[in-house]
Structure formats: structure tokens, C-alpha cells
């Protein structure tokens, strides 16, 4: 029995990057061999075990045979006779198909180290075409390793897979899993650019793919193209180290511009409501988590109002903040402001401009939070008021609290 460290840990160590997760392959062993040594079985589809002390994953060397469309359509064969080279051959990219033995020697049968040096993402064998998830993984690696290019032959194979309908068989939860990981990479725009280059974006996220080639008003968007703007917004969110909820809201904020009627271009009047319908369909299809969906809905619906809010008086500021449910969920409101900052700075030549709207809206929220709602309600009830009339008193008190901020404008920065 021989044990090898494999995959990302070997790759990242060679790149001089921190190694967070370690995976291992065991050659020349049976499940019983590992069980007798105290390893804990966890794999359902193929034999994977947890080390009794480290809890790291140890997989028996295996081969796979395609039996049906999609990423689940495989028959797995694990046996003591499966070699390390055969196990590595089923991996996605050459840079992930290296192994290291217990003495520290690198096993590199598919020239992964050469591709690391050349900064190339290249598939190992034609078996790549059997698993459509690998298209998403290549896009994710492109977004993580921003100085790597996709090998032309790999991109051609990905296009063939899309044309053959392989991506249509992906389970939507897995699409969300890879999408969320792609959004959190160093340069998320590359994730979408790779998917678009091979045709997968149109099949998986048609609402997003529709944004390229759609013009916007140059006075607000010097970059003109809506798809280009979206990529700039996502990369700005990454530069600001925004959390996933904010990055997904950035991805979704302009979906309604993809189906603006031709006679309404390039102004996109009403794109917020059109975008909400598209967003809800996308979230239902991908089973997007609630926190991501709810923030994206706020940003999609209100980002235009956030941008225009420097001209709002006290009453309009209060209505906007209340619509966002910011008094109950102030953290989500701050995340919405961060997404709108990314939207404002994700424009040609605008990346360093201050977002004065955010500072003003936060000051207004702080003022509203100082209003004693219980005391106002008690005063209204003492006057014989009830129901909506109490709400009117409360809103009036909040408006008065915000009035000075509205009159002062924005503090100098």
C-alpha cells in the first residue's frame, strides 16, 4: 500500500501558496485494509475514508467510466490494481494531476509542473469531456489564477461539450455551488468570460449572458456595454473583499437591462422591475440561499434610488430606508450600500470616486434609529389614535429626525 498527497495541495505548494486542504490517494489497498487501520468510511459513490487522527480525506485509487449524461453518470472502479497514473488521468487539469509521495518526490505523468510554469490551464485527457462540472471548474480556476490562460485545445473541448448538451444535464445546486465559489475568486469577471467564451454562460445563466452588447447612456456609463459594466462591478466587489451576498447582488442588479425594449434603449427605464422578475426566476432555478436572494432583491429594486438619493428630501429618505427594512436589518442595508458603491465605481474612470450617497443614507438611518418608537406609539395612543395613524406619527417623527441631515447634505470627505 502506498499513499500519495494529490491535487490542489501539491499544486499550491509548488506555486508557493498556503495549503489549506490536503487530499490523499491510496494505491494498492482495499477498503478493508483502511478499515482495519481505523479509517472512517464516508464515500457513498466511491471509497473515501477519513484519517482517524487528522480527519483528512483518503481515497482509494480509482478509474471511472461514463454511463450516462451529466456529472453523475459514472461507474467507478476502485481496486488494488489501479495505478497512480490511472487515478491521475481522470482528473480535470494537468496542474491538479500531480502527486507527492511520502519522501517528498513529485509524480507528474501529465506535465502539470510545466503547465504551472507556463501559466496554462490544460485538460489531462479526453475524459475531461465526460464531466460538465469541469467547465465550471476551469472558469473558477481562471478567476483564481488570473495570470493563467485556458489552453486553446481545452477551450475547444469545452465548446464541444456545450454543443453536445452536456451542461444541460448539470444539477442546478451544483451550478450554484460553483457559481458562488467563482464569485469569491480574485477576479470573478474571468469566471464569466470563460463561460461566455465556450458558450456555457448562455445555457446556464441566460439572464446574465443577455447583458453583453446592450448599450447604456454614456454620461452615466462611459464603458457603454452593460456586460462590460457588470464585469467591472464584480471585480470592484472583489477588490473591496465584499462577502458573497454582496457579490451576488452585484451580479444580479442589472438583469432587467438584458430585455429592455429596443425603443427604450439606451436609458433602460423600468429595468428594476424587469430585473426583479428575472432575479426571482434565477434564484428559484438555482436554489439560491435566502440571504443572497433577499439582498439581491433590495439592490435590484432600489439601486437607482440609492444613486439618486443625494437629491432626496427627508421624507423620501425615510421612505427609501423603510422600504429596505433597514431599521430591522441594518447590516443588510449596509451590504446593499456596499453593492451600490461597487455599481457606482464599476464604471470606466470611476473606480476611485467617493460614494457620497452611502454616507448620507447611513447618517439618515442612524438618526432614525434614535427615534423612540415605543414612546411615539404611546403618545399617539394617548391622543386616541390607532392602527395606521400611529404609523403616520412614527413616520413623521423619523422624518423630523432626518430633516437636519437632509438640509445639511453630505459632509466633506
Secondary structure, 3 states (H helix, E strand, C coil): CEEEEECHHHHHHHHCCCCCCCEEEEECCCHHHHHHCCCEECCCCCCEEECCCCCCEEEECEEEEECCCCCCCEEEEECCCCCHHHHHHCCCEHHHCCEECCCCCEECCCCHHHHHHHCEECECCHHHHHCCHHHHHHHHHHHHCCCCEECHHHHHHHHHHHHCCHHHHCCHHHHHHHHHHHHCCCCHHHHHHHHHHHCHHHHHCHHHHCCCCCECCCCCCCCCEHHHHHHHHHHHHHHCCCCHHHHHHHHHCCHHHHHCCHHHCCCCCCHHHHHHHHHHHHHHHHCCCHHHHHHHHHHHHHHHHHHHHHHCCHHHHHHHHHHCCCCCCHHHHHHHHHHHHHHHHCCCCCCCCCCHHHHHHHHHHHHHHCCCHHHHHHHHHHCCCCCHHHHHHHHHHHHHHHHHHHHHCCCCC
